[in-house]
């Protein structure tokens, strides 16, 4: 992992020109933060990538690509969509792409529309060759529909994607069988169907607490849909998708969003990313405002409501006006929210996890979301 991190960092230095990042739109800025975790030495291991993959699918290069698509037999799928399936796909894909994929799955037979659509990262499609997926394709329980639709670019997490062609459409989180920061970047199977319920829970809590409006402004970027194939089988967590609200859709006039970990970086001019803001407002005033804006919503959610989140610099987004912090946006909840039942302000609002997935029914505390 250390060797690969050094190799890919060297590739970046040789092939990517330093560029000013302060004025980049959110998606481009997020992708351009290549400094990695400040505490993890293997922040760019991407074990499984070669240099061609790194150039094609690494966030720093900014390359845009289409998704690969599967049509999967319904008995292999578990989905949590906010509307009926056809309406969901029409909304997410647009009529042209939906019609194209619908035509491509027609050869699957008279019941072709029973086969559910499934997006797949193009690298993951290659990585799964020779796996259980090959048997599905051979037996006809899954069809490969080729690449289609909008182009996407990788975020700094690599597996979460931004829509290049329609920037205000959802971010899409897809599993990848690569190792980064010492973790295999598939998606926890149990979390895919639970993601929408968790997001609704958090959104309702924020909407129902006036302090989040008056003192601790907080925006929850909801994960509103998810689908997974082979949830309990050998491909569990390797073929799935989670749709998340895009932060720029929540911005008010005059507001700008930046990933929180952008605040730590040095720019190509040798000055901190935040230098102009600190000079404009003064260090003490700006830093006090930053701590209030970033730390207090997370603290209030924990102390006031008993809910902990994985609030690191990649999951938090600072909303500012000309550099002055105004509110916090949070993302990525499906496998990282935790709570102790006795600490919850209102236990009656917790999602009915036992109904969401059989895996939860015999689970011990500390295994999933509930702790002791």
C-alpha positions as CSV (number, residue, x, y, z in Angstrom):
1,X,0.0,0.0,0.0
2,X,2.8,2.4,0.8
3,X,4.5,1.6,-2.5
4,X,1.4,2.1,-4.5
5,X,0.7,5.4,-2.7
6,X,4.2,6.6,-3.6
7,X,3.8,5.4,-7.2
8,X,0.5,7.1,-7.8
9,X,1.7,10.3,-6.0
10,X,4.7,10.3,-8.3
11,X,2.5,9.8,-11.4
12,X,0.4,12.8,-10.3
13,X,3.4,14.9,-9.9
14,X,4.7,13.9,-13.4
15,X,1.5,14.1,-15.3
16,X,-0.8,16.7,-13.6
17,X,0.1,20.3,-13.6
18,X,-0.6,22.2,-10.3
19,X,-3.5,24.5,-10.7
20,X,-5.3,27.0,-8.5
21,X,-8.2,25.4,-6.7
22,X,-9.8,28.1,-4.6
23,X,-12.3,29.1,-7.2
24,X,-13.1,25.6,-8.6
25,X,-16.8,24.4,-8.5
26,X,-17.5,22.0,-5.8
27,X,-17.2,18.7,-7.7
28,X,-13.9,19.7,-9.4
29,X,-12.5,20.9,-6.1
30,X,-13.5,17.7,-4.3
31,X,-11.8,15.7,-7.0
32,X,-8.7,17.9,-7.0
33,X,-7.9,17.3,-3.3
34,X,-5.2,14.7,-3.7
35,X,-3.4,15.3,-0.4
36,X,-5.3,12.4,1.1
37,X,-5.9,11.6,4.8
38,X,-3.7,13.6,7.1
39,X,-3.3,10.6,9.4
40,X,-3.2,7.6,7.0
41,X,0.1,6.9,5.2
42,X,-1.6,4.8,2.5
43,X,-4.1,7.4,1.3
44,X,-3.6,6.6,-2.4
45,X,-2.9,2.9,-2.5
46,X,-5.8,2.0,-4.8
47,X,-4.7,-1.6,-4.8
48,X,-6.1,-3.1,-8.0
49,X,-5.5,0.0,-10.2
50,X,-2.7,0.2,-12.7
51,X,-1.6,3.5,-14.1
52,X,-4.1,3.3,-16.9
53,X,-6.9,2.9,-14.3
54,X,-5.5,5.6,-12.2
55,X,-5.6,8.0,-15.2
56,X,-9.1,6.9,-16.3
57,X,-10.8,6.6,-12.9
58,X,-8.7,8.4,-10.3
59,X,-10.3,11.7,-9.2
60,X,-7.2,13.9,-9.8
61,X,-7.1,13.4,-13.5
62,X,-10.8,14.5,-13.8
63,X,-11.6,12.0,-16.6
64,X,-15.3,11.5,-17.4
65,X,-16.7,8.1,-18.1
66,X,-20.1,6.4,-18.7
67,X,-21.4,3.7,-16.3
68,X,-21.7,0.1,-17.3
69,X,-25.2,-1.4,-16.9
70,X,-26.6,-4.7,-16.0
71,X,-30.2,-6.1,-16.1
72,X,-30.6,-8.4,-13.1
73,X,-33.3,-10.9,-12.4
74,X,-35.6,-9.6,-9.7
75,X,-35.0,-12.6,-7.3
76,X,-31.4,-11.5,-7.1
77,X,-32.2,-7.8,-6.2
78,X,-33.1,-5.9,-3.0
79,X,-34.0,-2.3,-3.7
80,X,-35.2,0.7,-1.7
81,X,-36.6,3.3,-4.2
82,X,-38.6,6.4,-3.3
83,X,-41.1,5.8,-6.1
84,X,-42.1,2.9,-8.3
85,X,-39.2,1.5,-10.2
86,X,-40.0,2.9,-13.7
87,X,-40.7,6.4,-12.4
88,X,-37.4,6.3,-10.4
89,X,-35.3,5.3,-13.4
90,X,-37.1,7.8,-15.7
91,X,-36.3,10.6,-13.1
92,X,-32.7,9.6,-12.6
93,X,-31.7,8.7,-16.2
94,X,-34.0,10.8,-18.3
95,X,-36.3,9.4,-21.0
96,X,-33.6,9.0,-23.6
97,X,-31.2,6.8,-21.5
98,X,-34.0,4.9,-19.9
99,X,-35.5,4.0,-23.3
100,X,-32.1,3.0,-24.6
101,X,-31.5,0.6,-21.7
102,X,-35.0,-0.7,-21.9
103,X,-34.4,-1.6,-25.5
104,X,-31.1,-3.3,-24.7
105,X,-32.7,-5.5,-22.1
106,X,-35.5,-6.6,-24.5
107,X,-33.5,-9.7,-25.7
108,X,-33.8,-11.1,-22.2
109,X,-37.3,-12.3,-23.2
110,X,-40.9,-11.7,-22.8
111,X,-40.4,-10.7,-19.1
112,X,-37.4,-8.5,-19.8
113,X,-38.9,-5.6,-17.8
114,X,-38.9,-7.7,-14.7
115,X,-35.1,-7.5,-14.8
116,X,-34.0,-4.6,-12.7
117,X,-31.4,-2.1,-13.9
118,X,-28.1,-1.9,-12.1
119,X,-25.3,0.6,-12.7
120,X,-21.8,-0.6,-12.4
121,X,-18.5,1.2,-12.3
122,X,-16.7,0.3,-15.6
123,X,-13.6,-0.7,-13.6
124,X,-15.8,-3.0,-11.4
125,X,-17.2,-4.6,-14.6
126,X,-13.7,-5.6,-15.6
127,X,-12.8,-6.7,-12.0
128,X,-15.8,-9.1,-11.8
129,X,-14.9,-11.0,-15.0
130,X,-14.5,-14.7,-14.0
131,X,-16.6,-14.2,-10.8
132,X,-20.0,-15.4,-10.0
133,X,-21.3,-12.7,-12.3
134,X,-20.0,-14.7,-15.3
135,X,-22.2,-17.6,-14.3
136,X,-25.3,-15.3,-14.0
137,X,-24.6,-13.9,-17.5
138,X,-24.2,-17.4,-18.9
139,X,-27.4,-18.8,-17.4
140,X,-29.4,-15.7,-18.4
141,X,-30.3,-14.4,-15.0
142,X,-28.4,-11.2,-15.8
143,X,-27.7,-9.4,-19.0
144,X,-24.9,-6.9,-19.8
145,X,-26.4,-3.8,-21.4
146,X,-23.1,-2.0,-22.2
147,X,-22.2,1.6,-21.2
148,X,-24.8,4.3,-21.5
149,X,-26.1,7.6,-20.1
150,X,-24.5,10.6,-18.4
151,X,-20.7,10.8,-17.9
152,X,-19.4,10.8,-14.3
153,X,-16.2,11.8,-12.6
154,X,-14.7,10.4,-9.4
155,X,-14.8,12.2,-6.2
156,X,-11.9,12.1,-3.8
157,X,-13.2,8.9,-2.4
158,X,-12.9,7.3,-5.9
159,X,-16.0,5.1,-5.6
160,X,-18.5,8.0,-5.2
161,X,-19.2,9.8,-8.5
162,X,-20.3,13.2,-9.6
163,X,-22.5,13.7,-12.7
164,X,-20.4,15.6,-15.2
165,X,-23.3,16.1,-17.7
166,X,-26.0,17.1,-15.2
167,X,-24.1,18.4,-12.2
168,X,-27.2,18.9,-10.0
169,X,-28.2,15.3,-10.3
170,X,-27.4,12.8,-7.6
171,X,-24.0,11.6,-6.5
172,X,-23.7,7.9,-7.1
173,X,-21.8,5.6,-4.7
174,X,-20.7,2.3,-6.4
175,X,-18.7,-0.5,-4.9
176,X,-15.2,-1.2,-6.2
177,X,-13.0,-4.2,-5.4
178,X,-10.0,-2.1,-4.7
179,X,-8.2,-1.4,-1.4
180,X,-7.7,2.2,-0.4
181,X,-6.7,3.5,3.0
182,X,-6.4,-0.2,4.1
183,X,-10.1,-0.9,3.4
184,X,-11.7,-2.8,0.5
185,X,-14.1,-0.3,-1.1
186,X,-17.2,-2.4,-1.6
187,X,-20.5,-1.4,0.1
188,X,-21.7,-3.0,3.2
189,X,-24.6,-5.2,2.0
190,X,-26.9,-4.5,4.9
191,X,-26.5,-0.7,4.5
192,X,-27.8,-0.3,1.0
193,X,-31.5,-0.8,1.8
194,X,-31.2,1.0,5.2
195,X,-29.6,4.1,3.7
196,X,-32.9,5.9,2.8
197,X,-34.5,5.1,6.2
198,X,-31.5,6.5,8.0
199,X,-31.4,9.7,5.9
200,X,-35.1,10.3,6.5
201,X,-34.6,9.8,10.3
202,X,-31.8,12.3,10.4
203,X,-33.6,14.8,8.2
204,X,-36.7,14.6,10.4
205,X,-34.6,15.2,13.5
206,X,-33.0,18.3,12.0
207,X,-36.3,19.6,10.7
208,X,-37.9,19.1,14.1
209,X,-35.3,20.8,16.2
210,X,-35.4,24.6,16.0
211,X,-31.8,24.9,17.3
212,X,-30.6,23.4,14.0
213,X,-32.2,26.4,12.3
214,X,-31.4,29.1,14.7
215,X,-28.0,28.2,16.1
216,X,-26.5,25.2,14.5
217,X,-27.5,25.2,10.8
218,X,-27.2,21.7,9.4
219,X,-28.0,20.2,6.0
220,X,-28.3,16.4,5.7
221,X,-27.4,15.3,2.2
222,X,-29.8,12.4,2.0
223,X,-29.1,9.0,0.6
224,X,-32.5,8.5,-0.9
225,X,-32.3,5.3,-2.9
226,X,-30.3,2.1,-3.0
227,X,-30.2,-1.2,-4.8
228,X,-28.1,-4.3,-4.4
229,X,-27.7,-7.7,-6.1
230,X,-26.9,-10.9,-4.3
231,X,-27.2,-9.3,-0.8
232,X,-26.5,-12.5,1.0
233,X,-24.4,-14.3,-1.7
234,X,-20.8,-14.5,-2.9
235,X,-21.1,-11.1,-4.7
236,X,-22.6,-9.3,-1.6
237,X,-21.5,-5.7,-1.6
238,X,-19.9,-5.9,-5.0
239,X,-22.8,-5.0,-7.2
240,X,-24.9,-2.2,-5.6
241,X,-25.6,1.5,-5.8
242,X,-26.6,4.3,-3.4
243,X,-28.0,7.7,-4.7
244,X,-27.2,10.8,-2.6
245,X,-28.4,14.4,-2.9
246,X,-25.9,16.7,-4.5
247,X,-24.8,19.6,-2.3
248,X,-25.0,22.4,-4.8
249,X,-28.7,21.8,-5.1
250,X,-29.1,22.9,-1.5
251,X,-27.2,26.2,-1.9
252,X,-28.9,29.5,-1.4
253,X,-27.9,32.6,-3.5
254,X,-24.4,33.7,-2.6
255,X,-23.4,30.5,-0.9
256,X,-20.5,28.3,-1.9
257,X,-19.6,24.7,-0.8
258,X,-16.1,23.3,-0.1
259,X,-15.1,20.0,1.4
260,X,-13.9,20.5,4.9
261,X,-10.6,18.8,4.2
262,X,-9.9,21.5,1.6
263,X,-9.3,23.9,4.4
264,X,-6.0,22.2,5.4
265,X,-4.3,22.3,2.0
266,X,-1.6,24.5,0.5
267,X,-2.3,25.9,-2.9
268,X,0.0,26.1,-5.9
269,X,1.0,29.7,-4.9
270,X,2.4,28.3,-1.6
271,X,-0.3,29.9,0.5
272,X,-3.0,28.1,2.5
273,X,-6.3,27.5,0.8
274,X,-8.0,29.7,3.5
275,X,-5.4,32.5,3.4
276,X,-7.6,35.1,1.8
277,X,-10.5,34.4,4.2
278,X,-8.2,34.7,7.2
279,X,-6.8,38.0,6.0
280,X,-10.2,39.4,5.2
281,X,-11.9,38.5,8.5
282,X,-9.0,38.1,11.0
283,X,-7.8,34.8,12.3
284,X,-9.6,34.8,15.7
285,X,-13.0,35.9,14.3
286,X,-12.8,33.5,11.4
287,X,-11.6,30.5,13.4
288,X,-14.2,31.0,16.1
289,X,-16.9,31.1,13.4
290,X,-15.5,28.0,11.8
291,X,-15.6,26.0,15.0
292,X,-19.1,27.1,15.8
293,X,-20.3,26.3,12.2
294,X,-18.6,22.9,11.9
295,X,-18.3,21.4,15.4
296,X,-21.5,22.5,17.1
297,X,-24.1,20.9,14.8
298,X,-22.2,17.6,15.1
299,X,-22.0,18.1,18.9
300,X,-25.7,18.9,19.2
301,X,-26.7,15.9,17.1
302,X,-24.6,13.7,19.5
303,X,-25.4,15.4,22.9
304,X,-28.9,16.7,22.1
305,X,-30.2,13.6,20.2
306,X,-27.8,10.8,21.0
307,X,-26.6,10.2,17.5
308,X,-23.0,9.9,16.4
309,X,-21.8,10.4,12.9
310,X,-18.4,9.8,11.2
311,X,-17.7,13.5,10.9
312,X,-14.3,13.6,9.3
313,X,-13.1,16.1,6.7
314,X,-14.3,14.1,3.7
315,X,-17.8,13.7,5.0
316,X,-18.3,17.3,6.1
317,X,-18.9,20.2,3.7
318,X,-18.5,23.8,4.7
319,X,-21.1,26.3,3.3
320,X,-19.7,29.8,3.2
321,X,-20.4,33.3,1.8
322,X,-17.2,34.9,0.5
323,X,-15.2,32.8,2.9
324,X,-17.4,33.4,6.0
325,X,-18.7,30.1,7.4
326,X,-22.5,30.0,7.5
327,X,-23.6,26.3,7.8
328,X,-22.6,22.7,7.7
329,X,-23.6,19.9,5.3
330,X,-23.0,16.3,6.1
331,X,-22.9,13.2,3.9
332,X,-22.3,9.5,4.0
333,X,-24.5,7.9,6.7
334,X,-25.4,4.5,5.5
335,X,-22.7,2.5,7.3
336,X,-21.4,5.0,9.9
337,X,-24.3,6.3,12.1
338,X,-24.2,5.0,15.6
339,X,-26.4,5.4,18.7
340,X,-26.9,4.0,22.2
341,X,-30.6,3.5,22.7
342,X,-30.6,4.9,26.2
343,X,-29.1,8.1,25.1
344,X,-31.6,8.9,22.3
345,X,-33.9,11.9,22.9
346,X,-36.8,10.1,21.1
347,X,-36.2,6.3,20.6
348,X,-39.6,6.1,18.9
349,X,-38.2,7.7,15.7
350,X,-35.5,5.2,15.1
351,X,-35.9,3.3,11.8
352,X,-37.4,-0.2,12.2
353,X,-34.1,-1.9,11.3
354,X,-35.5,-5.4,12.1
355,X,-38.0,-4.9,9.2
356,X,-35.4,-3.6,6.8
357,X,-33.0,-6.5,6.8
358,X,-33.1,-10.0,8.3
359,X,-29.4,-9.6,9.2
360,X,-30.4,-7.2,12.0
361,X,-32.7,-9.6,13.8
362,X,-30.2,-11.6,15.7
363,X,-27.4,-9.0,15.7
364,X,-25.6,-8.1,18.8
365,X,-25.0,-4.5,19.9
366,X,-22.0,-2.8,18.4
367,X,-22.3,-4.9,15.2
368,X,-24.4,-2.4,13.2
369,X,-25.9,0.9,14.2
370,X,-26.9,0.4,17.8
371,X,-24.2,0.4,20.5
372,X,-24.1,-0.4,24.2
